[in-house]
Amino acid sequence: MRSPVRKVLGGAIAVVACSALLPSLPAQAAASQLTVDLATGTGALRYGATGFLYGLGDEGIPNETMLAALKPQVTAQKAPDGLQHPNGDALKIAPMFKRTGGRDIQIYMQDVYQQWPYENNGIADYLAKVDTMTRKVVADPYRSSYVYVPFNEPDQIWYAGNLAGLETDWKTVVQKIRSIDSTARIAGPNFSSYRSADLRSFLTYAKANGVLPDVMTWHELGNDFYSSWQDHYNDYRSIETSVGVSARPITINEYGRSSGDLGVPGNLVQYVAKFENSKVDGCLAYWTTAGGLNDLVTHNNQATGGWWLYKWYGELTGNTVAVTPPSASGSLQGLAALDTGKHQARVVFGGNNPATGTYDTNVVVKGIAAIGSTVHATVWGVDNSGLNASSGPYVVKEGDYSAANGQITVPLTGLKGQSAYQIIVTPNSDLTAASANRYEAEYAALGGTAKVTYGGNTGYSGTYFVEGYGASTTASTRFVVTVPSDGYYNLSLRYAAGPYTGAPADRSIRLRLNGSDLTTVTLPGTADWNTWKTATTKVYLPAGISRVEYNAYASDDRDAVNLDYLDVAASTGAVTAYEGEGSGNTLSGTAVVVNDSAASGGKYVGWIGAGAANTLRFNGVNVAAAGRYRMIVGYANGELGAGATNYNSNIVDRYAQISVNGGAAKKVFFRNTLGWSNYWTTVVDVDLAAGANTITFGNSSSGYAPNIDRIHIAAPTA
């Protein structure tokens, strides 16, 4: 986490270029070899590496879509009402985390203290705080999802050189927690690094005193992870066996070095591969700012290069299979999964020569008979973008391969060390080339009865299509798309809707956007199942990532269709702007117009909130018809708050209470923009009446709303 002996980042919000601490190849090195064996299964996918320390800030920070697309498992957050950070309270982020499918929320209980290292006011002071926190957890509706972490890096904080003291206080605190919460799951000891002898002593003591942790935790924040992870894992399991303790789930609840790892796909893939291979959980370390999924997210809804790696990871289906890297302790690592039902194998890899330069490698896929005697392989790459938004994956190469001795070799040259790569292997059924601008349905996440069969149809794009919508109310095809800016985009869905017993000639399908139903799309019938048409829906999308789903929805077969692909293209549509400083608006209390050349029109409205009387009301917000609209709020928020004073910038995600036509206020958090003259946008849904409307921004608490520059109003579909 944040050891005093490690160099801290102060207020800098940057990802440093990767150091040369990892092995690099000579300029003319021969191609290495990464081997994937589809015939050797290694178990169910755990997705355990997709975890975060303080990665979630407040409700909606980051945007829920950014989290849901990654299939998150574990997050570690501050204590209820803790003082360590202005945001990230475990109990407050729980609803969003659980909505997105998250499993466990670890509570860093010592974060109840404000300073780093934590103030040591004695065990009696801490026990009183533990009592209060535990009672809050017991009363919370998500009680079963929480895991208590009583101590954080105790080998450096409170108990440096005093393992016996830690063991005694561990017993006292664990007994206190369990006296209040009989179902408590407790994690520890949470050492700052792997400490073999101390772990042996700790487990021996904990077993003898009936206070064994339910989850074993330690941190992997040093260079030794790359060469020694497997040794750490194997040694710990051997300690359990020798001490007579049943195997505990393991969570490495802080991983990644203080510079060069966060956000860098080619480095992060090594953690993902090794943690998934060992079937443990892991949380990305907190080295910059809270609430951005540890440098996977920028501007709250835009993906860095690292985000795409975890998105690929979350889209693996089936079971993992054996992967043999060139060297167990080397920098080139990978993981792979085979989905026999979908007839697809996916390989995610990277991490060679990470600082500069390129490298060559041969990816050998054995056991290829699971897919076919000849197969098609498409190779995708995603580059490091630092803290800037990534343009997304690109096609590296694709081709058809015939098996020899049950295997194929995909030779790759000029790969980038800081990039990550994905290979999708399918039957040799491709009809068109892959494109980064086209989202093929057969590569999308499928739900319900939706399936890919690789049959004898013709006329499709890519390697096949998705079927299974006939006689179904559950079929779903879920695309994850990215766009560079807020605005209208044409979502063009290519489909077939041939004759189907009991179905009407013309069909329809339900379009869902970012977790909410948007509209029903009409799909005129096609002459047969090898004839394809395109239906286009113009939709307002926020800059960055969106989840676009096409779902079966009817009890009859009006939605019996096959889906081929989705194209997304910029379009135009009516968007109306209203400046915060507009003369028709009403400013109440302390709200005031302020000059700032960086703002639209050179002005914004500030000092909104810190009391119910201080508001900005937009008057005359006109729409032709009643309904739900997208309100794009341009704002700035550079506030820093209280918390640990010698570590990262403690950004505050201000919120506004937004009321339409005097109705009930909606609380909306706004991601910190890292500067008062940095104007970002957040999209908020508002329900408007036909004609003129009022929209009021306020904050009745002691805190302020963000500075408001302007709003835009756009219909969800045009």
JOQUI-V355361 format. One line per field, one symbol per residue. ss: DSSP state (2 for helix, 1 for strand, 0 for the rest). phi: phi as a letter, one per 30 degrees, with the letter a starting at -180 (. if undefined). psi: psi as a letter, one per 30 degrees, with the letter a starting at -180 (. if undefined). A space follows every 50 residues. Layout:
ss = ???
phi = ???
psi = ???
This chain:
ss = 00000000000000000000000000000001111111111111000000 11100001001002222200000111110000000000122222222220 00011111222200000000002222222222222222000022211110 00000000000022222222222222222200000111111000022222 22222222000000111111000222222222222222222220000011 11111000000000222222222222220011110000000000001100 01102222222222000011111100000000111111100001111111 00000001111111110222000111111111000000000001111111 11010011111111110001111111100000000001112220111000 10000000000000011000000001111111100011111111110000 00000011111110011111111000000000111111111001111111 10000000000111111111000011111000000110000111100002 22111100100000011111111000111111111100010000000000 10001111110000011110000000000111111111001111111100 000100111111111010
phi = .bdedcdcchcdcacdeedddcdbceecddddbccccddcdbjddchddd bbchdccbeibdeedddddchdbbbcbddehdcdbdbieedddeeddddd jdcccdcdddddddcbdeeccjddddddddeddddddddddcedcdbdcd bbhddcbibeibdddddddeeddddddddcbdcecbcldiddadbedddd ddddddddcibdddbcbacbbcddedcbeddddddddddedddicddcec bddbbjddbjceiceddddddeddddddhccabedccbcdichhidbbhi bccdedddeddeedcdbibdbdbcdebdcdddbababccddchbbbbcal jchddbibbcacccccidedcldbbcbcccbbcdciccdddjdbddaaac bcdbhibbbcdbbidcddccbbcccbedbdcbddbdcbcdddcddcbidd acchccdbidciclacbjddhbccdabccccbbdaeldbdccccbbbdeb eicddccabccbbhjbdcaccdbedcdadccbbbccbdbdcdejcbcccc bdbcdccdcdbcccabcbbdbbadbccbdddedddcccidebdbdadddd iibbcbhcjhkddcbccdcidcbdbdlcbdccccabacdccdkeccbddc dccdbbccbchidedcdbdbeecildccccbbcbdbcccdjdbcbccaad ddccdddcdabbcbdebb
psi = cikfflklfbgkiljkkklhflklklegklklkkkkjffjkglkkfgffi lkjgfkdlkgjlkeeeeeffhlekkklllkglfelfagkefffeeeeeeg gldkjkjjeffflelklkkjglfeeeeeeeeeeeeeeefkfgeffkkkje kkhfffkegkgieeeeeeeeeeeeeeeffejfgkkkkafhlflkjeeeee eeeeeeefghhkkfkkklkiglffeefgeeeeeeeeeeeeeefhklkkkk jigjkklfkfekfjefeffeeeeeeeefhllkkkljfcllgghhgfklgf gkkleeeeefeeeffklblllkkjlekeglfjllllkkjeefhkkkkkla gkhfelallklkjkjlhfffelfklkkkkllklkgbglkkfallkelllk kkkkhgllkjkklgkkeglllkkkklligkflllkfgkjkefflkklbgk lkfhbgllfllbfblkagfkhkgfkkjjkjlklflkakkjjjjklkiakk kfkleklllkkkkhfkkelkkkjklleaggkklkkkkkkkklkbkkkjkj kkflfahfgjlkkelkkkkkallkkkkjkegkfflkkkbfklkkkjfflk ggllkahkahkffjlkkklhjklekkaklkjjkklkjgkkalakfgblki kkjllkjkkkhgakkkkkkkkkghkfgjjlkkkkkkjllkbklkkkkajf afllllkkellkkkkel.
